[in-house]
Amino acid sequence: MKLTRKMVLSRAKASELHSVRKLNCWGSRLTDISICREMPSLEVITLSVNSISTLEPVSRCRQLSELYLRKNCIPSLAELFYLKGLPCLRVLWLAENPCCGACPHLYRMTVLRNLPHLQKLDNQAVTEEEVSRALVEGEEVTAPSREDLGSGPPELSYTPSAVDAAAEMPRDPLSLGEEETSIQGQLGLKRPSRDQFPSFPQRAATSSRKNRNNVLTAVLLLLRELDSEGLEAVHQRVVSRLQALQKQELQEAME
């Protein structure tokens, strides 16, 4: 699926592409983000859980400071070449892409050798020692070749659902990543403290409630992406569901 001008303006609540600063396209089945070339003011973009295979379009986003790309189809670390000219880039989340390979250490060293100004990589703070080691242990990348690009990734065979969004979150509520923490903050959800969590036997008894809360959080996240027509459809379904539950409760009470 191609990211279109209409989608961008709707999600960013903007009137012009050049004024867009933040954009959330999590789980949108995207394969083509070429329109990013027309967003020079973009500072933060979330593209996790899509089927994106090249980073070339974001090379024009000179103000970009945070780029979230988990669970995509980036084939090779050669794609880092397109990020080397972004002077403001400080946060990159590239985990769970084919380019990460089988050696986490080599992957991290290579990313930091080519992007030494990063402050966070895959939600882990970058240290000065790591950057120094990366100059020796990492590999320098050059522009991707046709072999690196390949024939492109297949599109997702499913539409990410609320359950997928819940599964995307770390199991420990205190280890929420920057993406999830930021979005939960915008929704007014507070992070719990450790003393709020029950002991192991109690956890087993409350697992159902936690699953429900995860699904609820995911639903709230996805609601942000809907337009008025989509929200109206959700509203009608919720009203119908509530009426069915009330009828069921009434019947049980009569029995």
C-alpha positions as CSV (number, residue, x, y, z in Angstrom):
1,M,0.0,0.0,0.0
2,K,1.2,3.5,-0.8
3,L,1.3,6.3,1.7
4,T,-0.8,9.0,0.1
5,R,-1.0,12.8,0.6
6,K,-4.6,12.4,1.9
7,M,-3.5,9.8,4.5
8,V,-0.6,12.0,5.7
9,L,-2.7,15.1,6.1
10,S,-5.5,13.3,7.8
11,R,-3.3,11.6,10.4
12,A,-1.0,14.6,11.0
13,K,-4.0,17.0,11.1
14,A,-2.2,19.3,8.7
15,S,-3.1,21.3,5.6
16,E,0.2,21.0,3.7
17,L,2.8,18.3,3.5
18,H,5.7,20.7,4.1
19,S,4.2,21.6,7.5
20,V,4.0,18.0,8.8
21,R,6.3,17.5,11.8
22,K,5.0,14.3,13.4
23,L,3.4,11.3,11.7
24,N,2.2,7.9,13.1
25,C,1.7,5.2,10.5
26,W,2.0,2.1,12.7
27,G,0.5,-1.1,11.2
28,S,-0.8,0.5,8.0
29,R,0.4,-2.2,5.6
30,L,2.6,0.3,3.8
31,T,5.1,-0.6,1.2
32,D,5.7,2.8,-0.5
33,I,6.6,5.9,1.6
34,S,7.9,7.9,-1.4
35,I,5.8,10.9,-0.3
36,C,8.2,11.4,2.6
37,R,10.4,13.2,0.0
38,E,7.8,16.0,0.1
39,M,7.9,16.5,3.9
40,P,11.1,18.5,4.7
41,S,9.9,19.5,8.1
42,L,9.2,16.0,9.4
43,E,10.8,15.4,12.8
44,V,9.2,12.2,14.2
45,I,7.8,9.3,12.1
46,T,6.5,6.0,13.3
47,L,6.5,3.3,10.6
48,S,6.6,0.1,12.7
49,V,4.7,-3.0,11.6
50,N,4.6,-2.3,7.8
51,S,6.3,-3.8,4.8
52,I,8.7,-1.0,3.9
53,S,11.9,-2.1,2.1
54,T,13.9,1.1,1.5
55,L,14.8,4.2,3.5
56,E,15.6,6.4,0.5
57,P,12.5,8.6,0.8
58,V,13.4,9.7,4.3
59,S,16.8,10.9,3.1
60,R,15.1,14.2,2.2
61,C,13.7,14.7,5.7
62,R,16.6,16.8,7.0
63,Q,14.9,17.7,10.3
64,L,14.1,14.1,11.2
65,S,15.2,13.3,14.8
66,E,13.2,10.1,15.6
67,L,12.6,7.2,13.2
68,Y,10.7,4.0,14.3
69,L,10.9,1.1,11.8
70,R,10.4,-2.1,13.8
71,K,9.0,-5.1,12.0
72,N,9.4,-4.0,8.4
73,C,11.2,-5.6,5.5
74,I,14.5,-3.6,5.4
75,P,16.7,-6.1,3.5
76,S,20.2,-4.8,4.2
77,L,22.2,-2.4,6.4
78,A,23.2,-0.7,3.2
79,E,20.0,1.2,3.6
80,L,21.7,3.1,6.4
81,F,23.4,5.0,3.6
82,Y,20.2,7.1,3.2
83,L,20.2,8.1,6.9
84,K,23.9,9.3,7.0
85,G,22.9,12.7,5.7
86,L,20.3,13.4,8.4
87,P,22.1,15.7,10.9
88,C,19.3,15.7,13.5
89,L,18.7,12.0,13.8
90,R,19.0,10.9,17.4
91,V,16.6,8.0,17.8
92,L,16.4,4.9,15.5
93,W,14.4,1.8,16.1
94,L,15.3,-0.8,13.4
95,A,14.9,-4.1,15.3
96,E,13.1,-7.1,13.9
97,N,14.0,-6.3,10.3
98,P,15.9,-8.8,7.9
99,C,18.8,-6.4,7.9
100,C,19.5,-7.1,11.6
101,G,21.0,-10.5,10.7
102,A,22.1,-13.2,13.0
103,C,24.8,-11.3,15.0
104,P,23.3,-8.6,17.2
105,H,26.7,-7.2,18.1
106,L,27.8,-6.7,14.5
107,Y,24.5,-5.2,13.7
108,R,24.7,-2.6,16.5
109,M,28.3,-1.8,15.8
110,T,27.6,-1.3,12.1
111,V,24.7,1.0,12.7
112,L,26.7,3.1,15.2
113,R,29.7,3.3,12.9
114,N,27.5,4.8,10.2
115,L,25.3,6.9,12.5
116,P,27.6,7.9,15.4
117,H,25.3,10.8,16.5
118,L,22.5,8.4,17.6
119,Q,21.6,8.7,21.3
120,K,19.2,5.7,21.2
121,L,19.2,2.6,19.1
122,D,16.4,0.0,19.5
123,N,15.4,1.7,22.8
124,Q,18.8,1.2,24.2
125,A,21.0,4.3,25.1
126,V,24.2,4.7,23.1
127,T,27.4,5.2,25.0
128,E,30.6,7.0,23.9
129,E,32.4,3.7,24.4
130,E,30.1,1.9,22.0
131,V,30.7,4.6,19.4
132,S,34.5,4.3,19.7
133,R,34.3,0.5,19.4
134,A,32.0,0.8,16.4
135,L,34.7,2.6,14.5
136,V,36.8,-0.6,14.7
137,E,34.2,-3.4,14.9
138,G,31.5,-2.0,12.7
139,E,31.3,-2.0,8.9
140,E,31.1,1.0,6.7
141,V,28.1,0.9,4.3
142,T,27.8,2.3,0.8
143,A,24.8,3.0,-1.4
144,P,22.6,-0.1,-1.8
145,S,23.1,-2.1,-5.0
146,R,20.3,-3.6,-7.1
147,E,21.1,-7.0,-5.4
148,D,20.4,-5.4,-2.0
149,L,17.1,-4.0,-3.2
150,G,15.9,-7.3,-4.7
151,S,12.3,-7.6,-6.0
152,G,10.7,-6.0,-2.9
153,P,8.9,-7.6,0.0
154,P,5.5,-9.2,-0.1
155,E,2.6,-7.2,1.4
156,L,1.3,-8.2,4.8
157,S,-1.3,-11.0,4.4
158,Y,-3.4,-9.6,7.2
159,T,-4.6,-6.3,8.6
160,P,-3.0,-5.5,12.0
161,S,-5.7,-5.8,14.6
162,A,-6.1,-4.7,18.2
163,V,-4.6,-8.0,19.3
164,D,-1.6,-7.4,17.1
165,A,-1.1,-4.0,18.7
166,A,-1.3,-5.5,22.2
167,A,1.2,-8.2,21.3
168,E,3.5,-5.5,20.0
169,M,3.9,-4.1,23.5
170,P,6.6,-5.6,25.9
171,R,5.3,-8.0,28.5
172,D,6.6,-6.0,31.4
173,P,4.5,-2.8,31.7
174,L,7.5,-1.1,33.3
175,S,9.7,-1.8,30.2
176,L,7.5,0.0,27.7
177,G,9.5,1.3,24.8
178,E,9.7,4.9,23.7
179,E,7.0,4.5,21.1
180,E,4.5,3.0,23.5
181,T,5.3,5.3,26.3
182,S,4.9,8.3,24.1
183,I,1.5,7.2,22.7
184,Q,0.2,6.1,26.2
185,G,1.2,9.6,27.5
186,Q,-0.8,11.2,24.7
187,L,-3.8,9.1,25.7
188,G,-3.5,10.1,29.3
189,L,-2.5,6.6,30.5
190,K,-0.1,6.4,33.5
191,R,2.7,3.9,33.8
192,P,2.4,1.7,36.9
193,S,4.9,1.4,39.7
194,R,6.4,-1.9,40.7
195,D,4.6,-2.1,44.1
196,Q,1.3,-2.1,42.2
197,F,2.0,-5.5,40.8
198,P,0.9,-8.7,42.7
199,S,3.0,-11.7,43.6
200,F,3.3,-14.6,41.2
201,P,0.2,-16.6,42.4
202,Q,-1.9,-13.4,42.2
203,R,-0.5,-12.7,38.7
204,A,-1.9,-16.0,37.5
205,A,-5.3,-15.0,38.8
206,T,-5.3,-11.6,37.2
207,S,-3.9,-12.6,33.8
208,S,-7.3,-12.2,32.2
209,R,-7.6,-8.7,33.4
210,K,-4.2,-7.8,32.1
211,N,-5.0,-9.2,28.7
212,R,-8.2,-7.2,28.6
213,N,-6.2,-4.0,29.6
214,N,-3.7,-4.7,26.8
215,V,-6.5,-5.0,24.2
216,L,-8.2,-1.9,25.5
217,T,-4.9,0.1,25.1
218,A,-4.5,-1.3,21.6
219,V,-8.0,-0.3,20.7
220,L,-7.4,3.3,22.0
221,L,-4.3,3.5,19.9
222,L,-6.1,2.4,16.7
223,L,-8.9,4.8,17.3
224,R,-6.5,7.7,16.8
225,E,-6.1,6.6,13.2
226,L,-9.8,6.7,12.3
227,D,-11.6,9.4,10.5
228,S,-15.2,10.5,11.3
229,E,-16.7,7.8,9.1
230,G,-14.6,5.1,10.8
231,L,-15.4,6.4,14.3
232,E,-19.1,6.4,13.5
233,A,-18.9,2.7,12.4
234,V,-17.1,1.9,15.7
235,H,-19.7,3.8,17.7
236,Q,-22.6,1.9,16.1
237,R,-20.8,-1.4,16.8
238,V,-20.2,-0.4,20.4
239,V,-23.8,0.6,21.0
240,S,-25.0,-2.7,19.5
241,R,-22.6,-4.7,21.6
242,L,-23.7,-2.9,24.8
243,Q,-27.3,-3.5,24.1
244,A,-26.6,-7.3,23.5
245,L,-24.7,-7.5,26.8
246,Q,-27.5,-5.6,28.7
247,K,-30.1,-8.0,27.3
248,Q,-28.0,-11.0,28.3
249,E,-27.5,-9.7,31.9
250,L,-31.3,-9.0,32.1
251,Q,-32.1,-12.6,31.0
252,E,-29.6,-14.0,33.5
253,A,-31.1,-11.9,36.3
254,M,-34.6,-13.2,35.5
255,E,-33.4,-16.8,35.6
